[in-house]
Amino acid sequence: METRFTVLLFEIGIALLVQTGILIAILATIKRSSARMQALADEVQRRALPTLDAAQSLVVEAKPKLEELISNAAASSVTIKSQLERLDVTVNDIVDRTRLHVIRADELVTRTMDRVEETTDIVHHTVISPVRQIAGVVQGLSAGLGTLLGRRNRDRNGVPQDEMFI
């Protein structure tokens, strides 16, 4: 049994040595990788820092201008809004006044047309009807006198005309 125990201890020792060798190899690989990573990080930092510095200075320079631009846009927006409200009130007032003037003009034209029609009727009844009646009486008298005196109605060319022709 002792032999077995010795062999077992020998195998365990060899296994420990193999594991230690593997761990030393892993440690060496990690150190080399860490060194490469550090070199890569240094290279990235060396290249990126100037670009980042330029970007930061650009942001620092642009920040006040952007703030002023935003402030001006907000102020312009407020001004435009108030001007549009004033314009809306003015346009509504103009539309209301125009509508009122159109209604007044329509009423004026309607009243004028009614008065013209009334005047036409009055002139027709007071002037034209009596003139026609007088013209009829004069024609009747003329025809009566012409008949009485024995003349026949003749037109300007001396052609006799019917007395009943209208």
C-alpha positions in Angstrom: 0.0 0.0 0.0 2.9 2.2 0.6 3.8 2.0 -3.0 0.5 3.1 -4.1 0.6 5.9 -1.7 4.0 7.0 -3.0 2.8 6.7 -6.6 -0.3 8.8 -5.7 1.9 11.4 -4.0 4.2 11.4 -7.0 1.2 11.9 -9.4 -0.2 14.7 -7.3 3.2 16.4 -7.3 3.4 16.1 -11.1 -0.1 17.5 -11.4 0.7 20.4 -9.1 3.8 21.1 -11.2 1.8 21.0 -14.4 -0.8 23.3 -13.0 1.9 25.7 -11.7 3.5 25.7 -15.1 0.1 26.5 -16.8 -0.6 29.3 -14.3 2.9 30.8 -14.9 2.2 30.6 -18.7 -1.2 32.3 -18.2 0.4 34.9 -16.0 3.1 35.6 -18.7 0.5 35.8 -21.4 -1.6 38.2 -19.3 1.5 40.4 -18.7 2.3 40.5 -22.4 -1.4 41.3 -23.3 -1.5 43.9 -20.6 1.7 45.5 -22.0 0.2 45.5 -25.5 -3.1 46.9 -24.2 -1.3 49.6 -22.4 0.7 50.5 -25.6 -2.6 50.5 -27.6 -4.3 52.7 -24.9 -1.4 55.1 -25.1 -1.6 55.2 -28.9 -5.4 55.8 -28.8 -4.9 58.5 -26.1 -2.1 60.1 -28.1 -4.3 60.3 -31.2 -7.6 61.0 -29.6 -6.7 63.7 -27.1 -6.0 66.4 -29.7 -9.3 65.6 -31.4 -11.1 65.6 -28.1 -9.4 68.9 -27.1 -10.5 70.5 -30.4 -14.0 69.2 -30.0 -14.2 70.5 -26.4 -12.9 73.9 -27.4 -15.4 74.0 -30.2 -18.2 73.2 -27.8 -17.0 75.8 -25.3 -16.8 78.5 -28.1 -20.2 77.5 -29.6 -22.1 77.3 -26.3 -22.6 81.0 -25.7 -23.5 81.5 -29.4 -26.0 78.7 -29.3 -27.4 80.0 -26.0 -27.8 83.5 -27.6 -29.3 82.0 -30.7 -31.8 80.0 -28.7 -32.6 83.1 -26.6 -33.1 85.2 -29.8 -35.3 82.5 -31.3 -37.5 82.5 -28.2 -37.7 86.3 -28.1 -38.5 86.3 -31.8 -41.2 83.7 -31.3 -42.8 85.8 -28.6 -42.7 88.9 -30.8 -44.1 87.1 -33.8 -46.9 85.6 -31.8 -47.9 89.0 -30.4 -47.7 90.5 -33.9 -49.8 87.7 -35.4 -52.4 88.3 -32.6 -52.5 92.0 -33.4 -52.7 91.2 -37.2 -55.6 88.8 -36.5 -57.5 91.4 -34.5 -56.8 94.0 -37.3 -57.9 91.7 -40.1 -61.1 90.7 -38.2 -61.8 94.4 -37.6 -61.3 95.2 -41.3 -63.5 92.2 -42.4 -66.2 93.4 -40.0 -66.0 97.0 -41.2 -66.0 95.9 -44.8 -69.0 93.7 -44.2 -70.8 96.6 -42.6 -70.0 98.9 -45.5 -71.1 96.3 -48.0 -74.4 96.0 -46.2 -74.8 99.8 -46.1 -74.0 100.1 -49.8 -76.5 97.3 -50.6 -79.2 99.1 -48.6 -78.3 102.4 -50.3 -78.5 100.9 -53.8 -81.8 99.1 -52.9 -83.3 102.4 -51.6 -82.1 104.3 -54.6 -83.5 101.7 -57.0 -86.8 101.7 -55.1 -86.9 105.6 -55.4 -86.0 105.5 -59.1 -88.9 103.0 -59.6 -91.3 105.1 -57.6 -90.2 108.3 -59.5 -90.6 106.4 -62.8 -94.2 105.4 -61.8 -95.0 108.9 -60.6 -93.6 110.5 -63.9 -95.5 107.9 -65.9 -98.8 108.6 -64.1 -98.4 112.4 -63.8 -96.7 113.3 -67.1 -96.8 110.6 -69.7 -100.4 109.5 -69.2 -101.8 113.1 -69.4 -99.6 113.8 -72.4 -101.0 110.8 -74.1 -104.5 111.8 -73.3 -103.9 115.3 -74.5 -102.3 113.9 -77.7 -105.3 111.6 -78.2 -107.7 114.6 -77.7 -105.6 116.7 -80.1 -105.6 113.9 -82.7 -109.3 113.4 -82.2 -109.9 117.2 -82.7 -107.7 117.2 -85.6 -109.5 114.3 -87.2 -112.8 115.8 -86.4 -111.9 119.2 -87.9 -110.4 117.5 -90.9 -113.6 115.6 -91.5 -115.6 118.7 -90.8 -113.7 120.7 -93.2 -113.7 117.9 -95.7 -110.1 117.1 -95.8 -108.8 113.7 -95.7 -105.9 112.7 -93.7 -102.8 112.6 -95.8 -99.3 111.9 -94.8 -96.4 114.1 -95.8 -96.2 112.5 -99.3 -99.8 113.4 -99.9 -101.0 109.7 -99.7 -104.4 109.3 -98.0 -104.3 107.2 -94.8 -106.9 105.2 -93.0 -108.5 107.1 -90.2 -108.7 104.0 -88.0 -105.0 103.1 -88.4 -103.1 103.1 -85.2 
